[in-house]
Every structure is written in structure tokens, then in C-alpha cells.
Amino acid sequence: MSSRVLIACRVMKAELDELRGETPEVEVRYLDQGLHMTPQKMPALIQEQVDAVSGYAEEVVLAYGLCANGIVGVVAPDQGLLVPRCHDCIALFMGSMAAYDRAFGSNPATFYLTRGWIEEGKDPLGIVENEYTARVGRDRAIRVMREELKHYTHFTFIASGHADLAPYRERARENAVFFGKNYSEIPGSIGYLERMIRGPFDREDFFRIDAGRAITQEMFLIEADACA
């Protein structure tokens, strides 16, 4: 029996698996990163996982940010639900919302890449190669992606974990060069991810959703206003 179950996006798998190690009391269930392309479908699929573990988990942790409202409507089980106080997973890879806010304030026109995004083929070049080209042809796929990226000036690779990051760093740089963006790298932090595995679940970093209560967008907006 797992005392704590995380329901997480697979983009975090490398770091979470590394942190979890041989910890049988913590279970992690991964969902496809591609769900972010259809956020309206996410709540029902996440709810299925929450309901599936509610009968045996002592604590249930949702390892997602607000994610384009992809978690809005998910209802906490009888034991409640722990949810990070962040809008997307970039803050989780940076270690805190404060770190994310500093980075965003410094350069809001930044497209962030991590090892997990690249492994999942969700970097811009990966999307062009693996998804768009089959539907519309390579030339048009590139034009579409350039349009999607037109407001970004920088590609920044978040270096986190203990794996050899050279291949991921090179792929991130390749994306920047191909799409004509500035490239930079920042050190990530596994602190937030580690707290999802081991706690503590402080109010500063997590919502505690009471049993039967649904996640709402307003919870995150109120939080942002309070911190402004």
C-alpha cells in the first residue's frame, strides 16, 4: 500500500523517478504530456486517476500546475488533494514560484525547455517533426511553428537532475538556432519536485483541497493577486 500517490505529467518522469528511488511508500502515476494540447480533456482523465487511488492512498498529490485550466474541475477525494501553487510546470523545474517570477520578470518572452520536454518530443522541432509534418507537410509545419513562436525572443534550457544533459542541451540550442532565437541556460532546482515526493506540503507551495471540493481557476488568480 502506498502512503502517498503522485499523479504527474510524464514530462517530469526523469526527475521524479530519480528522486523517488527505492521508496515503496510513494507511487507515481504518469499521464501523457500530450494532454496539454487538449486541456479540456484533462480534468476527466486526471479525475479517473484520483478516483482509482483514493481507496488506498493516504495522501494524493496532483503534480500539475493550473496548466491552461487543465486541472479545473478535478474533485478532491475523501483524503483531500495536494496541488502545487503554480500555473505551469516551469515553476516546478525552477524550484519555486519566486524563482519563476524572477525569471519571467527578467525576460517574459522566453520559451523554456527541459530534459523531459525534449525526451517527449515536445520541443518545437520535435513537434514539427513528429506531429505537424505528417498533417500539413514540412514547409507548412515550419511556418506554423514560426508563427506560434513569433512572440518569443529566447529559448532557455533548464538544467536539472543528475543525468548527462549534453544531448538535451544541444537539442535546445538546435531549436534556438533553427528558429532564430537567442539561447541561454539556467540551473534548475529539484526542490519543488522533491517536496512533492517527500514533503513538507507548506501553504507557500501547495493548496490543500478539502474532500469533495473542486479545483477552480479562481484559487490561482486570488493567489496571484495576493502576491502582487
Beta strands, then each sheet from edge to edge (+ up, - down):
strand 1: 4-9
strand 2: 26-31
strand 3: 59-63
strand 4: 81-84
strand 5: 110-113
strand 6: 154-159
strand 7: 182-187
strand 8: 206-209
sheet 1: 2+ 1+ 3+
sheet 2: 4+ 8-
sheet 3: 5+ 6+ 7+
end
